[in-house]
């Protein structure tokens, strides 16, 4: 994987996560808050890891 792959992958995962949360809210599914919290933490950690990996010299 190249240095540009990680941000692109994270952007795609962030968009998918947002769509899933929107779909769950639209369908009025219970537990949307829990899914949003857990997913937000995972996406945030992914972006943090992407930032760390992007700063490494190749």
VMD Tcl script that builds the backbone (N, CA, C; Angstrom):
set m [mol new atoms 174]
animate dup $m
set s [atomselect $m all]
$s set {name element resname resid chain x y z} {
  {N N UNK 1 A 0.836 -1.176 0.000}
  {CA C UNK 1 A 0.000 0.000 0.000}
  {C C UNK 1 A 0.884 1.244 0.000}
  {N N UNK 2 A 0.507 2.190 -0.789}
  {CA C UNK 2 A 1.279 3.428 -0.855}
  {C C UNK 2 A 0.788 4.415 0.197}
  {N N UNK 3 A 1.510 5.520 0.349}
  {CA C UNK 3 A 1.160 6.541 1.332}
  {C C UNK 3 A -0.217 7.141 1.034}
  {N N UNK 4 A -0.624 7.200 -0.217}
  {CA C UNK 4 A -1.907 7.804 -0.582}
  {C C UNK 4 A -3.080 6.841 -0.403}
  {N N UNK 5 A -2.790 5.567 -0.232}
  {CA C UNK 5 A -3.854 4.578 -0.109}
  {C C UNK 5 A -4.594 4.708 1.209}
  {N N UNK 6 A -3.881 4.946 2.301}
  {CA C UNK 6 A -4.514 5.018 3.619}
  {C C UNK 6 A -5.560 6.133 3.716}
  {N N UNK 7 A -5.238 7.368 3.323}
  {CA C UNK 7 A -6.280 8.412 3.401}
  {C C UNK 7 A -7.491 8.121 2.515}
  {N N UNK 8 A -7.256 7.567 1.348}
  {CA C UNK 8 A -8.373 7.235 0.458}
  {C C UNK 8 A -9.246 6.146 1.062}
  {N N UNK 9 A -8.619 5.146 1.660}
  {CA C UNK 9 A -9.357 4.077 2.310}
  {C C UNK 9 A -10.163 4.622 3.484}
  {N N UNK 10 A -9.558 5.470 4.289}
  {CA C UNK 10 A -10.253 6.047 5.436}
  {C C UNK 10 A -11.402 6.946 4.995}
  {N N UNK 11 A -11.212 7.699 3.925}
  {CA C UNK 11 A -12.293 8.537 3.420}
  {C C UNK 11 A -13.472 7.677 2.983}
  {N N UNK 12 A -13.183 6.598 2.287}
  {CA C UNK 12 A -14.254 5.693 1.851}
  {C C UNK 12 A -14.964 5.073 3.055}
  {N N UNK 13 A -14.207 4.637 4.059}
  {CA C UNK 13 A -14.812 4.056 5.251}
  {C C UNK 13 A -15.643 5.077 6.024}
  {N N UNK 14 A -15.185 6.331 6.065}
  {CA C UNK 14 A -15.929 7.382 6.751}
  {C C UNK 14 A -17.263 7.648 6.053}
  {N N UNK 15 A -17.244 7.678 4.739}
  {CA C UNK 15 A -18.479 7.898 3.980}
  {C C UNK 15 A -19.448 6.736 4.189}
  {N N UNK 16 A -18.929 5.524 4.142}
  {CA C UNK 16 A -19.781 4.351 4.355}
  {C C UNK 16 A -20.375 4.367 5.763}
  {N N UNK 17 A -19.553 4.729 6.739}
  {CA C UNK 17 A -20.026 4.820 8.124}
  {C C UNK 17 A -21.155 5.846 8.236}
  {N N UNK 18 A -20.977 6.995 7.627}
  {CA C UNK 18 A -22.014 8.029 7.650}
  {C C UNK 18 A -23.302 7.559 7.003}
  {N N UNK 19 A -23.184 6.857 5.904}
  {CA C UNK 19 A -24.369 6.330 5.229}
  {C C UNK 19 A -25.088 5.283 6.081}
  {N N UNK 20 A -24.329 4.447 6.768}
  {CA C UNK 20 A -24.936 3.431 7.633}
  {C C UNK 20 A -25.693 4.096 8.777}
  {N N UNK 21 A -25.085 5.099 9.400}
  {CA C UNK 21 A -25.747 5.806 10.500}
  {C C UNK 21 A -27.017 6.494 9.990}
  {N N UNK 22 A -26.931 7.128 8.832}
  {CA C UNK 22 A -28.105 7.794 8.259}
  {C C UNK 22 A -29.210 6.785 7.946}
  {N N UNK 23 A -28.842 5.648 7.412}
  {CA C UNK 23 A -29.824 4.618 7.092}
  {C C UNK 23 A -30.480 4.074 8.364}
  {N N UNK 24 A -29.689 3.836 9.400}
  {CA C UNK 24 A -30.249 3.360 10.663}
  {C C UNK 24 A -31.202 4.388 11.267}
  {N N UNK 25 A -30.840 5.658 11.182}
  {CA C UNK 25 A -31.712 6.713 11.711}
  {C C UNK 25 A -32.987 6.823 10.886}
  {N N UNK 26 A -32.854 6.700 9.576}
  {CA C UNK 26 A -34.013 6.790 8.697}
  {C C UNK 26 A -34.996 5.653 8.960}
  {N N UNK 27 A -34.466 4.467 9.223}
  {CA C UNK 27 A -35.309 3.305 9.489}
  {C C UNK 27 A -35.771 3.246 10.944}
  {N N UNK 28 A -35.344 4.230 11.732}
  {CA C UNK 28 A -35.703 4.331 13.147}
  {C C UNK 28 A -35.367 3.046 13.903}
  {N N UNK 29 A -34.192 2.553 13.655}
  {CA C UNK 29 A -33.696 1.362 14.318}
  {C C UNK 29 A -33.191 1.725 15.712}
  {N N UNK 30 A -33.457 0.900 16.677}
  {CA C UNK 30 A -32.962 1.151 18.027}
  {C C UNK 30 A -31.455 0.963 18.092}
  {N N UNK 31 A -30.823 1.672 18.995}
  {CA C UNK 31 A -29.383 1.515 19.192}
  {C C UNK 31 A -28.528 2.321 18.247}
  {N N UNK 32 A -29.099 3.311 17.593}
  {CA C UNK 32 A -28.326 4.129 16.663}
  {C C UNK 32 A -27.227 4.877 17.417}
  {N N UNK 33 A -27.534 5.335 18.622}
  {CA C UNK 33 A -26.550 6.071 19.416}
  {C C UNK 33 A -25.337 5.228 19.738}
  {N N UNK 34 A -25.557 3.978 20.133}
  {CA C UNK 34 A -24.452 3.078 20.450}
  {C C UNK 34 A -23.603 2.797 19.214}
  {N N UNK 35 A -24.251 2.553 18.096}
  {CA C UNK 35 A -23.528 2.313 16.846}
  {C C UNK 35 A -22.722 3.549 16.448}
  {N N UNK 36 A -23.311 4.734 16.641}
  {CA C UNK 36 A -22.616 5.970 16.297}
  {C C UNK 36 A -21.394 6.181 17.179}
  {N N UNK 37 A -21.512 5.892 18.471}
  {CA C UNK 37 A -20.386 6.068 19.384}
  {C C UNK 37 A -19.254 5.102 19.054}
  {N N UNK 38 A -19.577 3.838 18.944}
  {CA C UNK 38 A -18.551 2.829 18.664}
  {C C UNK 38 A -17.914 3.076 17.294}
  {N N UNK 39 A -18.732 3.330 16.302}
  {CA C UNK 39 A -18.202 3.595 14.961}
  {C C UNK 39 A -17.372 4.865 14.916}
  {N N UNK 40 A -17.802 5.890 15.640}
  {CA C UNK 40 A -17.038 7.140 15.682}
  {C C UNK 40 A -15.667 6.949 16.288}
  {N N UNK 41 A -15.592 6.154 17.341}
  {CA C UNK 41 A -14.292 5.866 17.958}
  {C C UNK 41 A -13.399 5.095 16.993}
  {N N UNK 42 A -13.962 4.106 16.319}
  {CA C UNK 42 A -13.171 3.307 15.376}
  {C C UNK 42 A -12.692 4.165 14.209}
  {N N UNK 43 A -13.570 4.990 13.664}
  {CA C UNK 43 A -13.181 5.860 12.542}
  {C C UNK 43 A -12.136 6.877 13.009}
  {N N UNK 44 A -12.312 7.431 14.200}
  {CA C UNK 44 A -11.339 8.378 14.733}
  {C C UNK 44 A -9.964 7.755 14.919}
  {N N UNK 45 A -9.925 6.545 15.465}
  {CA C UNK 45 A -8.644 5.848 15.613}
  {C C UNK 45 A -8.023 5.537 14.250}
  {N N UNK 46 A -8.865 5.207 13.297}
  {CA C UNK 46 A -8.352 4.965 11.944}
  {C C UNK 46 A -7.715 6.200 11.336}
  {N N UNK 47 A -8.347 7.367 11.530}
  {CA C UNK 47 A -7.767 8.611 11.022}
  {C C UNK 47 A -6.474 8.947 11.754}
  {N N UNK 48 A -6.432 8.686 13.058}
  {CA C UNK 48 A -5.204 8.932 13.819}
  {C C UNK 48 A -4.078 8.043 13.308}
  {N N UNK 49 A -4.371 6.783 13.078}
  {CA C UNK 49 A -3.367 5.866 12.542}
  {C C UNK 49 A -2.931 6.292 11.149}
  {N N UNK 50 A -3.870 6.764 10.350}
  {CA C UNK 50 A -3.534 7.244 9.005}
  {C C UNK 50 A -2.580 8.439 9.089}
  {N N UNK 51 A -2.833 9.340 10.039}
  {CA C UNK 51 A -1.947 10.482 10.224}
  {C C UNK 51 A -0.551 10.085 10.644}
  {N N UNK 52 A -0.470 9.075 11.497}
  {CA C UNK 52 A 0.846 8.598 11.932}
  {C C UNK 52 A 1.581 7.950 10.779}
  {N N UNK 53 A 0.890 7.117 10.023}
  {CA C UNK 53 A 1.529 6.438 8.905}
  {C C UNK 53 A 1.909 7.397 7.783}
  {N N UNK 54 A 1.150 8.455 7.612}
  {CA C UNK 54 A 1.431 9.413 6.536}
  {C C UNK 54 A 2.690 10.220 6.834}
  {N N UNK 55 A 3.039 10.361 8.105}
  {CA C UNK 55 A 4.211 11.151 8.462}
  {C C UNK 55 A 5.501 10.344 8.405}
  {N N UNK 56 A 5.396 9.054 8.272}
  {CA C UNK 56 A 6.592 8.198 8.197}
  {C C UNK 56 A 7.253 8.368 6.839}
  {N N UNK 57 A 8.576 8.531 6.838}
  {CA C UNK 57 A 9.264 8.591 5.541}
  {C C UNK 57 A 9.313 7.214 4.911}
  {N N UNK 58 A 9.182 7.157 3.589}
  {CA C UNK 58 A 9.204 5.863 2.922}
  {C C UNK 58 A 10.579 5.492 2.451}
}
mol reanalyze $m
mol bondsrecalc $m
mol representation Tube
mol addrep $m
